[in-house]
Amino acid sequence: MWDNIDSSKPSVRNPSGARKKITKDRYGEGVHYEVFGHAFLRNDGRVCAWFAGRDRDAIELCEGFRVLSRNRNNPNEEMP
């Protein structure tokens, strides 16, 4: 969920083309937390997702996560 995004070219993951490093600052230094979520495309073109937090809270992120699965309705559809 908090992977390094290091790209100099614009993409869905890094639309500005800026070099980014997402850190694990939500739960503290050295704490790894991995969870399933639901990704969706916003009207403004951003890819966001809802996750269940470690403290039973709902977390919406619009950067700093990877989509690891494909659309179950169409497994051949390209995912960003």
N, C-alpha and C positions, 0 to 999 in steps of 0.2 A: 504494500500500500504506500510506503514512503520510499520509493526507489529514486535513485539519482536520474535526473533527466538532463542529459548533456548533449545539446545539439546546437549547431550554428545555423541550421536551416529551419524555416517555418514548417510546422506540421500541426496536426490536430492536438498532439500532446504538448506542443510548444509553439503556439501560433505566432508569437512575437519574434521568434528566432533568437531570443535572448538565451544566454547560458544560465541554466537553473540547477540548483541543488536542493532537493527537498529533504529536510532533516526530520528525525524522529523527535520532535519537540512536544507532541501532544501529551505523552505519558512520561516524559523524562528521559534523561540520558541513559542509553543502554537497554531500554525497555522495548522489546519487540512485540508487536501486536498485529495479528493477521486475521482478517475476517472477510466473509463473503458480503457482497453488496449488490445493489441494483443500479446499473449505469443507464443514463438517459441523455438525450440531446436536447438542450434548451433552445428556446426561440432565438436567442442571440448567437447561436452556433457553438456554444461551449458544451463540452462533454462533462457532465457532472454525475455524481453517484451518491446514494444514501447508504450508510453503513450503520450497523449496531455497534455502539461504543462499548468499551470495556466496563464502563460504569453504568450500563443500561441506559445510555443516552443515544439519541439519534444524531448522527453526524452527516452533514452534507459537505462534500468536497468537490471542487471543480478543477483541481489539479493535484498532482502528487500521488496518483494511483495508476495501476495498469489494468486493462481489461484483458483477462486471461481466458475467457470462454467466448464461444461464438453464439449467435442467435439460434435458439433451439428450433425456431420455426423455419429457418433457412440456413443450414450449416455452411452453405457455399457463399453466403453474403459476406463481403469484406467488412471487417471491423476496424475502427480507427486505432 
